[in-house]
């Protein structure tokens, strides 16, 4: 996995809300508390994605919510 592909990961929204999603850079568990921006501009189910900052390594990445 290259750094460019690590910048966007997919996850189920329920897993994200339950803090069951891991940072693609260092594996730290992340969830809604670490969101810096919600992306609500694309249908059908806003928010469809969230930009997250990992609390450990401070890397920004996007979590795209699967249906």
Rosetta blueprint (number, residue, H / E / L):
1 X L
2 X L
3 X H
4 X H
5 X H
6 X H
7 X L
8 X E
9 X E
10 X E
11 X E
12 X E
13 X H
14 X H
15 X H
16 X H
17 X H
18 X L
19 X L
20 X L
21 X E
22 X E
23 X L
24 X L
25 X L
26 X L
27 X L
28 X L
29 X E
30 X E
31 X L
32 X H
33 X H
34 X H
35 X E
36 X E
37 X E
38 X E
39 X E
40 X L
41 X L
42 X L
43 X L
44 X L
45 X L
46 X L
47 X L
48 X L
49 X E
50 X E
51 X E
52 X E
53 X E
54 X L
55 X L
56 X L
57 X L
58 X L
59 X L
60 X E
61 X E
62 X E
63 X E
64 X E
65 X E
66 X E
67 X L
